[in-house]
Amino acid sequence: MTLTLESDGDQAEGGETPVSLFDDPKIVGDVQELVNDQAPRVFAVVQETFGPPEDLQIVAWGMTTKTGVEVVSVHGGTRMGLQSAENALIFYRAGGRAIPQIFWVGGEGGE
């Protein structure tokens, strides 16, 4: 769904100040529906490291959109554009000394 709003400039016909489209509850409802439909899904990359000590920690956050996936390391410095969330796991294996897993925000036990 796409909304296209057209403007004729700063003033409406007759020199009146235009009324904001956001004053119309139907427009606001349509825009909210658009935002809800296109909202990205958010996930964490949780890494299990083997000891000592054994540890679980969130090492990155990511979000999916209709065009791809963006991942940002929690410690900064690493930003990635990927084709899928699962592709991020490759970068957090720590040379085989760690097991990374995707956890979706709002999911249940790794869904």
C-alpha positions in Angstrom: 0.0 0.0 0.0 1.3 3.4 -0.9 -0.2 6.8 -0.1 0.6 9.7 -2.4 -0.1 13.2 -1.1 0.0 16.1 -3.5 0.7 19.7 -2.5 0.0 22.8 -4.5 2.5 24.9 -2.6 2.4 26.7 0.7 -1.0 28.2 0.2 -4.3 26.8 -0.9 -6.4 28.5 -3.6 -7.6 32.0 -2.5 -4.5 32.6 -0.3 -5.7 30.4 2.6 -3.3 28.4 4.6 -3.7 24.7 3.7 -5.1 22.2 6.2 -2.9 19.4 7.2 -3.8 16.0 5.8 -3.0 14.6 9.3 -6.1 16.5 10.6 -8.2 13.9 8.7 -8.7 10.8 10.9 -9.2 8.6 7.8 -5.8 9.7 6.4 -4.2 9.1 9.8 -5.7 5.6 9.9 -4.5 4.9 6.4 -1.0 6.0 7.2 -1.0 3.9 10.4 -2.0 0.9 8.4 0.8 1.6 5.9 3.3 1.8 8.7 2.1 -1.3 10.4 2.2 -3.3 7.1 5.7 -2.2 6.3 7.3 -2.3 9.8 10.5 -4.2 10.0 10.9 -7.3 12.2 13.6 -7.0 14.8 15.9 -9.7 16.0 18.9 -10.3 18.2 21.9 -12.4 17.5 22.7 -14.2 20.8 26.1 -15.9 21.0 26.9 -18.8 23.3 30.7 -19.0 24.0 32.5 -21.9 25.5 34.4 -21.5 28.7 35.7 -20.8 30.8 33.4 -19.1 31.5 30.4 -20.3 29.4 28.4 -17.3 28.5 25.3 -16.1 26.6 25.2 -12.6 25.3 23.5 -10.4 22.7 26.2 -9.6 20.2 24.1 -7.8 17.5 20.7 -6.4 16.7 19.1 -6.6 13.3 16.0 -5.7 11.4 14.4 -7.1 8.3 12.6 -5.1 5.7 11.1 -6.0 2.3 14.4 -5.2 0.7 16.9 -6.9 3.0 18.4 -7.1 6.4 20.5 -4.7 8.4 22.6 -5.9 11.3 24.5 -3.8 13.8 27.0 -5.1 16.4 26.3 -4.1 20.0 29.9 -3.2 20.5 29.9 -0.8 17.5 32.0 -0.8 14.5 30.2 -3.5 12.5 27.2 -2.8 10.3 26.1 -5.3 7.6 23.6 -5.4 4.9 22.6 -9.0 4.3 20.0 -11.0 2.3 18.6 -12.9 5.3 18.9 -12.8 9.1 20.4 -16.3 9.1 23.4 -15.0 7.1 24.4 -12.9 10.1 25.2 -16.1 12.0 28.3 -16.7 9.8 30.0 -13.6 11.3 29.4 -14.5 14.9 30.8 -18.1 15.1 34.1 -16.7 16.5 36.2 -19.3 14.6 34.1 -22.2 15.9 34.4 -21.2 19.5 30.8 -19.9 19.7 27.3 -20.8 18.6 25.2 -17.9 17.5 21.4 -18.0 17.2 18.7 -15.7 16.0 16.0 -14.6 18.5 13.0 -12.6 17.1 11.7 -9.8 19.3 8.3 -11.0 20.5 9.1 -14.6 19.6 9.0 -17.6 21.9 12.3 -19.5 22.5 14.1 -18.6 19.2 11.1 -18.3 16.9 
